[in-house]
Amino acid sequence: MMTLEPHGPDTFVGIGPKYPWGGLYGGQIVAQALRAAAATVEPEFRVHSLHAYFIRRGDHEEPIRFEVDRIRNGRSFVTRSVVARQSIGAILNMSASFQIDETAPDMQIAVPPEVPRPDALPSQLWMQMYERRFAATESGRAIAWLRLIEEVGDDPALNACALAYMSDDLPTDAVVALLYPERKAGEWDAEFPFWSASLDHAIWFHRPIRARDWHLQEFTCHGIMSSRGLSLGHVFDEDGVHLATISQEVLLRDLRSPR
């Protein structure tokens, strides 16, 4: 999935699998867009943030064209803009920033929640791409261990893309947990019918991640308004090191009959 074919200057083409709901998975498009942006950046620059808007639902039967615009090349930072297109038009618009690592103080305030280790929790496989194990759920919160199933090696850009792929999963669970606090996390139940879609998405990559290793994602929904739920989350490794921060706004429509 992360193999993008060059298709002209700063243009790449990729494909995606068929998902159960039809269309494409937002995390896949973000990950591939980030992969396309990274292909135009010198390897000493590492991704430090991305901001994406989901515009249309993608079609798995069509290839996806990623057009990269080299917004700025600086000495410490470079900026890229990526538009993902299919025949219907743009399906995603993303900005990504890359930085050369600097020698500077490394401090952490964020603390991971106290939850069982992944080995003590039941496993769920998601499309054979990654494994997740829910550690705790409560009203407006979703906490789970995740890891990529396939080995992707030591390439920092590819590992960042893998995190981007997985990062579109739990934000919706946190929003759903606020609307349906009695629903069991990670499972679909006809008693709690809803329709959801990712609207926009941001990731700040604080420290390198190895996507094949377990990492803990902890999300809290800060409210729902006009069918939009705002979900904020932190990513930690097994030692409690804060790896990334993620935010997403989720479109969530309650399909239950009015009472």
C-alpha positions in Angstrom: 0.0 0.0 0.0 2.9 2.4 0.7 4.5 1.7 -2.7 3.7 4.8 -4.8 4.5 5.0 -8.5 6.0 8.2 -9.9 3.7 9.7 -12.5 5.4 13.0 -13.5 7.2 15.7 -11.5 6.2 15.5 -7.8 3.2 13.3 -8.7 2.6 9.8 -7.4 -0.1 7.2 -7.9 -1.2 4.6 -5.3 -4.0 2.2 -4.7 -6.1 1.0 -1.8 -7.9 -2.2 -0.8 -11.6 -2.6 -0.5 -13.0 -1.9 2.9 -16.1 -3.4 4.5 -18.1 -0.1 4.2 -17.0 0.6 0.6 -15.0 3.6 -0.2 -11.5 4.1 1.3 -10.2 4.5 4.8 -9.1 8.0 5.7 -6.0 6.9 7.5 -4.8 5.2 4.3 -5.1 8.4 2.3 -3.3 10.4 4.9 -0.5 7.9 5.1 -0.1 7.7 1.4 -0.2 11.5 1.1 2.5 11.8 3.7 4.5 9.1 1.9 4.3 11.2 -1.3 5.4 14.4 0.5 8.3 12.6 2.1 9.5 11.4 -1.3 10.2 15.0 -2.2 12.2 15.8 1.0 15.8 15.1 1.8 16.1 12.2 4.3 17.7 14.3 7.0 14.3 16.1 7.4 11.9 14.2 9.5 8.1 14.8 9.5 7.0 16.8 12.5 3.4 17.6 11.7 0.6 17.2 9.2 -2.9 18.8 8.9 -5.4 17.1 6.5 -9.0 17.7 5.4 -11.1 14.8 4.1 -13.1 16.2 1.2 -14.8 13.2 -0.5 -15.1 9.5 0.1 -12.6 7.7 -2.1 -13.2 4.8 -4.4 -11.2 1.6 -4.0 -11.7 0.7 -7.6 -9.7 3.7 -8.8 -6.1 4.6 -8.4 -5.3 7.7 -6.3 -3.2 10.5 -7.7 -1.1 12.5 -5.2 0.1 15.9 -6.4 2.8 17.4 -4.2 3.6 21.2 -4.1 7.0 22.2 -2.7 5.7 25.2 -0.7 9.1 26.0 1.0 12.6 24.6 1.3 14.3 26.1 4.3 17.5 25.2 6.2 15.7 23.8 9.2 12.2 23.2 8.0 10.5 22.3 4.7 6.8 22.5 3.9 4.8 20.4 1.4 1.2 20.5 0.3 -0.5 17.4 -1.1 -3.8 17.0 -2.9 -5.1 13.4 -3.4 -7.4 13.1 -6.5 -9.6 10.6 -8.2 -12.0 11.1 -11.1 -14.6 12.7 -8.9 -12.1 15.4 -7.9 -10.0 16.1 -4.8 -10.6 13.6 -2.0 -8.0 15.0 0.5 -6.0 18.1 1.0 -3.0 18.0 3.3 -0.1 20.1 4.5 3.0 18.5 6.0 6.1 20.0 7.7 9.5 18.4 8.1 12.4 19.4 10.4 16.0 18.6 10.8 16.6 17.2 14.3 18.1 19.8 16.6 20.1 19.5 19.8 17.8 20.9 22.4 16.2 20.1 25.8 13.9 17.1 25.6 11.1 17.4 28.2 7.8 15.6 28.8 4.8 16.4 30.9 2.2 14.1 29.4 1.7 10.9 31.4 0.0 7.7 30.0 -3.1 6.4 31.7 -2.7 3.3 34.0 -4.1 0.4 32.0 -3.3 -3.3 31.5 -0.4 -4.2 29.3 -1.3 -5.4 25.8 -0.5 -9.1 26.6 -3.3 -9.1 29.2 -6.0 -7.9 26.7 -8.0 -9.6 23.9 -6.9 -8.8 20.4 -8.7 -7.4 17.4 -7.2 -7.5 13.9 -8.3 -4.7 11.6 -8.1 -5.5 7.9 -5.0 -7.5 8.5 -3.0 -4.3 8.7 -2.7 -3.7 12.4 -3.7 -5.2 15.7 -5.5 -3.3 18.5 -6.3 -4.2 22.1 -8.8 -2.0 23.9 -7.5 -1.2 27.3 -10.3 1.0 28.7 -13.5 2.8 27.6 -15.7 5.2 29.4 -18.0 8.1 28.4 -16.1 10.1 25.8 -12.8 8.2 26.0 -11.2 5.4 24.1 -7.8 3.8 25.0 -6.1 1.0 23.2 -2.8 -0.6 22.3 -2.0 -0.7 18.6 0.8 -2.1 16.5 1.4 -2.7 12.8 1.3 -6.4 11.8 4.0 -6.2 9.1 7.6 -5.2 9.7 8.5 -1.9 8.1 12.1 -1.6 9.1 13.9 1.5 10.5 12.9 4.1 7.9 11.6 7.0 10.0 9.3 8.3 7.2 7.7 4.9 6.6 7.1 4.4 10.4 5.5 7.8 10.6 3.3 6.9 7.6 2.3 3.7 9.5 1.3 5.7 12.6 -0.7 8.1 10.3 -2.5 5.0 8.9 -3.5 3.8 12.4 -4.3 7.3 13.8 -7.7 7.5 12.0 -9.1 4.6 14.1 -9.6 5.6 17.8 -10.8 9.2 17.4 -14.2 8.0 16.2 -14.4 5.5 19.1 -14.0 8.4 21.6 -16.8 10.4 20.0 -19.1 7.4 19.8 -18.3 6.7 23.4 -19.7 10.1 24.4 -22.9 9.6 22.4 -23.3 5.9 23.3 -21.5 5.4 26.7 -23.1 2.0 27.1 -21.7 0.6 23.8 -18.9 -1.9 23.9 -15.8 -0.3 22.3 -14.6 -1.6 18.9 -17.8 -3.5 18.2 -20.8 -2.6 15.9 -24.2 -3.1 17.5 -27.5 -2.5 15.9 -28.8 -1.1 19.2 -26.5 1.9 18.7 -26.9 2.9 15.0 -24.8 5.8 13.7 -23.1 7.1 10.6 -19.6 8.6 10.9 -16.9 10.1 8.7 -13.6 11.8 9.5 -13.6 15.6 8.7 -10.2 16.9 9.4 -7.1 15.4 11.0 -3.8 16.6 12.5 -0.7 14.8 13.9 2.3 16.2 15.7 5.2 13.7 15.7 7.3 14.4 18.8 9.7 11.5 18.8 10.5 8.6 16.5 8.1 5.6 16.5 8.5 2.0 15.6 5.1 1.1 14.2 5.7 -2.7 14.7 6.0 -2.2 18.5 3.0 -1.7 20.8 2.0 1.9 21.4 -0.8 3.2 23.5 -3.3 5.6 22.0 -5.5 7.5 24.5 -8.3 9.7 23.1 -10.9 12.0 24.8 -13.9 13.6 23.0 -14.2 17.2 24.1 -17.8 17.6 23.0 -20.3 17.1 20.1 -21.9 20.0 18.3 -23.7 20.2 14.9 -23.0 16.5 14.5 -19.2 17.2 14.9 -17.2 15.6 17.7 -13.7 16.8 18.6 -11.3 14.1 19.7 -7.9 14.8 21.1 -5.3 12.1 21.8 -1.8 11.2 22.9 0.4 8.3 21.7 2.9 6.7 24.1 5.3 3.8 23.8 5.4 0.9 26.3 7.9 2.9 28.4 5.5 5.8 28.7 7.4 8.1 26.3 5.1 10.6 24.5 5.5 9.9 20.8 2.8 12.0 19.1 -0.3 14.1 19.6 -3.4 13.7 17.4 -6.5 15.7 16.9 -9.5 14.9 14.7 -13.0 16.2 14.2 -15.5 13.4 13.4 -18.9 13.8 11.7 -21.2 11.6 13.8 -24.9 11.3 13.1 -27.2 9.4 15.5 -29.6 7.2 13.4 -31.8 6.2 16.3 -35.5 7.1 16.0 -36.5 10.2 18.0 -38.0 9.3 21.3 
